[in-house]
Amino acid sequence: MRRLYLLRHAKSSWKESGIPDHDRPLASRGRKAAKAMAKHLREQRVRPDLVLCSSATRARQTFERLEPLKAREVHIERELYGADAATLLARLRDVPEGVGSVMVIAHNPGLEDLTRVLARSDGDLGDKFPTGALATLAFSDREWASLERGTAELVDFVRPRELPG
């Protein structure tokens, strides 16, 4: 089974006006949520082979707080900033075949839309994909290049508010 982890960046700060959206840092609430998610990932023994992270400051800071995630390979990619579901899916279809699991750290609405596109059922997703939330999808050993609508199972959806401290 291949695994796809879709992580929305943690809560960003709006304190400083005039900062371009791409450069907004995490808020204190976001730093706390990312720390809680890091603990959850360690407890679940999540170690993606590949991390694809948006170049936005808040996404990179979220990833930095997930260490030691121990991914074999990490790519910080400008194209993931604000990417829609179609763009994210196209990127995933380019993942090399030897990669068994991928984590994408990016933004909404692209991540939520991608989750709904790939999952056979999105019942656990509810009506919102909040900042810092993680969707875990599993799919057969089909090639990344053939990833299509409704080919994955949403096996877990974790919101930061559900995690201990």
N, C-alpha and C positions, 0 to 999 in steps of 0.2 A: 504494500500500500504506500502510495506517495502521500505526502502531507504538504498542505499549503496553509501558512499562518498569515492572516491579514490583520495587521496591527495599525489602528489609527493612532497618530501621534497623540501624546498627552496634551492636556489643557495648556494653551498658550496665553501669554500675557498681553494685555492691551494697555498697560500702564503708560508707556511712552508713545505719545502721538508723533506722527511723522516718520515712524519706522516703516519701511516697505514690508508688505505682508510676508514675503519670503524670509525676511530677517527677524521676525518676531520670535523671542525666546520663550521657554516654558515659564509658566506661572508657578508659584510655590505649590499650588494644588496639583499641577501637572508633574512637578518633580516628585511629590509624594506618591502620586498614582503610578508613575514609571517605576519607582522603587518597589512598590507593592507588586507590580506586574513582573519585575525581575525576580522577586522571590517566588512567585507562582511558577514562572518558567523553569526555575531551578528545581522546584519541588516536582514538577511534571517531567523533568529531564528533557526539556525541549532543547535540541541542538540542531538547528537547521544547517543544511549543507551550504546554503547560499542565502545571504541577506541582500535584498534590494531596498535601498532607503532613499527617500526623497532628499534632495539637497537643501530643503528648507531648514532653517536653524532649529525650529521646534521638533522636526522629525529626527535630525541628527542628535539633538540633545536627548530625545527619548531613547534612541539606540544606545548612546553612550551610557545611559543608566541601566541598560540591560546586560552589561558586561558582568561577569564573563560568560557570554552566550556561547562562545567557542565555535562560531561558525567557521567553516573552512574558507569561505570566500565572502567578501563584503564589497558591494558596489554602491557608491553614493551617486545618484543619477538625477540630473536636473529635469529630465523628461518626466519623472514621477511626480514632480510638484504640480498639483492641480490636475493630474491626469484623470481622464474619465475611464469608465469600465472598459471600453473598447481598447484604449491605449494600454491599460494595465494587462488586459488579456493578451494583446499582441506581444507585449514584453515577455510575459510568461511563456508564450509559445516559442520564444527564442532561447529558453533555458536549455543548456546542454543535457543530453539524455542520461549522463552518469549521475545527475543530481537527483537525490531522492526526496529532499524536502527544501522548501523555500519559505522565507519570511519576507513579506512586503510591508514596509513601514511608510505609510503615505497618508492621504487625506480623503475627506468626504467631499462630495458625494460618491466619488469614484470607488472607494473600498466597499461601501455598503452596496452600491449597484453591482459591483463585481461578485460579491457574496451571493446576492439574489440571483444573478445570472447563472453562476456555477452550481449552486446547491439545488438538489432535487426538491428539497423542502427547506424553507427558511423559518420554520416555526419557532425555533429558539431565539431567533434574531429579534423578534418583536417589531416595534415600529421605529426604533432608533438605534443607531450605531454611535454611541457616545465617544468622546475623546478618550484615548487610552484603552479602548476595548479591543479584544482579540477574538477573531473568528478562526476556528480551526476546521479545515476541510480535508477530507480524505477521498482519494479516488484510486481506481484500479491502476495497475501498472502500465496504463496507456502512456504513450509518449507525451511530453509537454506540448509538443507541436500539434497534437490532436485534441487538446483541451477544449471542450465545447460546453454549451449551455446544458445545464441539468446533468452533468457527468460526475458531480462530486456530492459527498454527503457532509452536511454540517454536523460535525461530531461534538463541537463545544463552542460556546460563546460566553466569554467572561468579560464582565464590566468591572472597572476598578473599584466601584463602590461595594462590590460583592467580596472583595478581598480584605483580609485582615491587615490592619494598620500600616 
